């Protein structure tokens, strides 16, 4: 009866989906990329290989139902010339045979169809393990799967591509992954319909072989490559040597891993996006080729310009050597991996403006970049992040944008509208002046943990873009800096790859909560309605980087009325100072106090938490509920801590020692309590991050280096002096148990102790002395080897209830 009820409650949703398939087609104009699509189709694995790969995904997701589904690759003609999946009832000849047949133009389409079926016909849910994992208990047992309507369900992609990853995701999220974790991720990609993933792993081994051909030694490369946790920024030319060098073991290990990743992507019918040459070169190249046009770039966020990692070298695209190196890199990849793609990422001008704004010169640079690709692969397509048009908008005016975008043949460039969820470029640039583009969700910075989203923008933005006049949109994309957070955001965004109409978010959320927890509960639905109208509907235009004071502790002297001194502008790490972008780590307000980003009523979200807790007895065994409850409780307590911090600062300014002590102790207690809360869920532990780093090491030296990399990235990030924190400190902050107790708590404690001491002794606050003390502590912690728990402890529901009673009753 429960199974029947579960399926019946989704009946209206199913009818709605079937209705969508009958609507008139309104596909974006993709003529420019049709030759690319045709060529890429010819590179795909055989139907039998793809069918087997899709079947293997099913076996890992639903092993009990391995024989319940039949998969079949079909030509695009079956789908009106587009990519699609079809779900039909199987004409059964025995009780043990398949019940449902899923057809698709690739294995990704088949996996997407499987996901769609178990979601909308069986009430199941799939998310990352670290956000609660899967809920498949609602899937009926083999032999009892729900039937689809006569004629089945046909879902076509309105646009060809579903892109995945940011160029820094490889460092913030994937850096310590082994093949077992990668296999899970590629399964998740396939189920979400991702068919154009970035594939950046292992490229340093390719670069070693290429640069050896230009007389660059391994010793030279030791100063060129960054450490494992900082490779993304070494690749972009932001830094060199920081966290390195890379061992031979690392280079070999990552190349082997990349080949496994590419093999699986290809088996599933995905098109991997490989890296290409952006001009970033080792310092030694300038000595070997003294006449080459090589420029040393300026400082990127170091404290004092230390040449050991500051100021990398850029080979000008106009120099003939640029094309030679770029061609060699593409050819070396083809030699290692085979002819697996025609799409290559290059961001030569990301946070690195050309030396002149002359459009003719910019056009020549773009042509040279593309020539380096096309000489290595005659069918090459340049995929470029459009971040530069936002972050450096004072330089990239229409003439400069057109010059770069039109510097390659039509259809040979695809732009990622990287921040379209908040600051879309397509509408203000006449569809990137005719250049095909992908509508992307950026959403997350630094892998921070914060409940945040723009669900209305996600549910409508891609549709508005692809039905707009003269649209050149050819895909949607997930371009977060870090994954494994806010699963609701990524599930909705992934669905937009298959939707031609705007989604009614509130109705969609009702089915989402049913799927995620395996049942419908009134309090949960009411809580999610509140979250939709608050946490998940940010409209202030400020890119959300978690600036809560526990994890992004203000480095300032509150006695000098200098709250504005902590105001900074960020991009991937450093935006140019453009007021209208409003990308503040601390928002400026009328007050001179620092203000963490807050875009909703905290009172309403406390009420949502109360409703969540009321459902606890019905959902106590649900891992998805555990994750969401812990995350929501953390969110509420963290915002409370922001106000407590400000109360402490105000008390300090009044020279009220007693009040300062009361508020500062409450702030410290909140850190301790949140740490205990986070410790009750395996998905919020520092220990697992550190252990994954150490597990990749093959000797004690590597273990020490990898652990330092892992600890440094999530804390100081970059270099310090004895009296100055890194300019990027806390950029990659995390709400992880162990990190709060072991790092954030000592920082806040020492700071408040210094504030209290200055009042008691009637002295000015000695900010420099505190910085000196704190930097010394941080350096020691980064070099530490103390162990942190790998398993959760405590009853999450009891802890959350107790904290609610303590702080909000």
Buried (B, 14 or more C-beta within 10 A) or exposed (E): EEBEEBBEBBEEBBEBBBEBBEEEEEBBBBEBBBEBBEEBBEBBBEBEBBBBBBBBBBEEBBEEBBEBBBBBBBEBEBBEEBBBBBBBBBEEEEEEEBBBBBBBBBBBBBBBBBBBBBBBBBBBBBBBBBBBBBBBEBBBEBEEBBEBEEEBBBBBBBBBBBBBBBBBBBBBBBBBBEEEEBBBBBBBBBBBBBBBBBBBBBBBBBBBBBBEEBEBEEEBBBBBBBBBBBBBBBBBBBBBBBBBBBBEBBBEBBBBBBBBBBBBBBBBBBBBBBBBBBBBBBBBBBEBBEEBBBBEBEBBBBBEEBEEBBBBBBBBBEBEBBBBBBBBBBBBBBEBBEEBBBBBBBBBBBBBBBEEBEBEBBBBBBBBBBBBBBBBBEBBBBBBBBBBBBBBBEBBEEEBBBBBBBBBEEBBBBBBBBBBBBBBBBEEBBBBBBBBBBBBBBBBBBBBBBBBBBBBBBBBBBBBBBBBEEBBBBBBBBBBBBBBBBBBBBBBBBBBBBBBBBBEBEEBBBBBBBBBBBBBBEBBBBBBBBBBBBBBBBEEEBBBBBBBBBBBBBBBBBBEEBBBBBBBBBBBBBBBEBEEBBBBBBBBEEEEBBBBBBBBEBEEBBBBBBBBBBBBEBBBEBBBBBBBBBBBBBBBBBBBBBBBBBBBBBBBEEEBBEBBBBBBBBBBBBBEBBBBBBBBBBBBBBBBBBBBBBEBBEEEEBBBBBBBBBBBBBBBBBBBBEBBBBBBBBBBBBBBBBBBBBBBBBBBBBBBEBBBEBBEEEEEBBBEEBBBBBBEBBBEBBEBEEEBBEEBEBEBBEBBBBBBEEBBE
